[in-house]
């Protein structure tokens, strides 16, 4: 996966999860995205989505994030956050 691909995934995730983020989190994510900190931006959004228990990740975005984890681009604790978000936002999850 190239830097451009990982950047695209990070931008798409921020766009998808922005409703769950505080202003401070959103600002921090955009600063990270603008300075090449895609991994940090992804972590900020996933933490926010865990706290908010959603929204559900679209299948395509989940697959792209999973691939980042599989190729070792994401730290293990971020992969764990992704697992929580993907289970909390699943179709079977009931609030």
C-alpha positions in Angstrom: 0.0 0.0 0.0 1.4 3.4 -1.0 1.5 6.5 1.1 -1.2 8.0 -1.2 -3.5 5.1 -0.6 -3.0 5.3 3.2 -3.6 9.0 3.1 -6.8 8.5 1.2 -8.0 5.9 3.7 -7.3 8.3 6.6 -9.1 11.2 4.9 -12.1 9.0 4.1 -12.2 7.8 7.7 -12.1 11.3 9.1 -14.9 12.3 6.8 -17.0 9.3 7.8 -16.4 9.7 11.5 -16.4 13.4 11.9 -19.9 13.5 13.5 -18.5 11.5 16.5 -15.6 13.8 17.0 -15.2 16.8 19.3 -13.9 20.0 17.8 -10.6 19.4 19.4 -10.4 15.8 18.0 -11.4 17.1 14.5 -8.8 19.8 14.6 -6.1 17.4 15.8 -7.1 14.9 13.0 -6.8 17.6 10.4 -3.5 18.8 11.7 -2.2 15.2 11.6 -3.5 14.7 8.1 -1.9 17.9 6.9 1.5 16.9 8.3 1.6 13.3 7.1 0.4 11.8 10.3 -2.2 9.5 8.8 -1.7 6.8 11.5 -2.4 9.3 14.2 -5.4 10.7 12.5 -6.8 7.2 12.1 -6.3 6.5 15.8 -8.1 9.7 16.8 -11.1 8.9 14.7 -11.3 5.3 15.8 -11.1 6.3 19.5 -13.9 8.8 18.9 -16.0 6.2 17.1 -15.4 3.7 20.0 -16.6 6.3 22.5 -19.7 7.1 20.4 -20.4 3.4 19.6 -20.7 4.1 15.9 -21.4 4.9 13.2 -20.9 1.6 11.4 -18.0 1.5 9.0 -19.0 0.9 5.3 -17.7 -2.4 4.1 -15.2 -0.9 1.6 -13.7 1.5 4.2 -13.5 -1.4 6.8 -11.7 -3.5 4.2 -9.2 -0.7 3.4 -8.5 -0.2 7.1 -8.1 -3.9 7.7 -5.6 -4.1 4.8 -3.6 -1.3 6.5 -3.4 -3.4 9.6 -2.5 -6.5 7.7 0.5 -4.9 6.0 1.7 -3.5 9.3 1.0 0.1 8.6 -1.1 0.5 11.8 0.2 -0.2 15.3 -1.3 -3.1 17.1 -3.4 -1.0 19.5 -4.9 0.8 16.5 -5.8 -2.6 14.9 -7.5 -3.4 18.3 -9.5 -0.2 18.1 -10.5 -1.1 14.6 -11.8 -4.5 15.8 -13.9 -2.8 18.5 -15.3 -0.2 16.0 -16.1 -2.9 13.5 -17.9 -5.0 16.1 -19.8 -2.1 17.8 -20.9 -0.8 14.4 -21.9 -4.2 13.1 -25.4 -4.9 11.8 -25.9 -7.3 14.7 -25.1 -4.8 17.4 -28.0 -3.6 19.4 -27.8 -0.5 21.6 
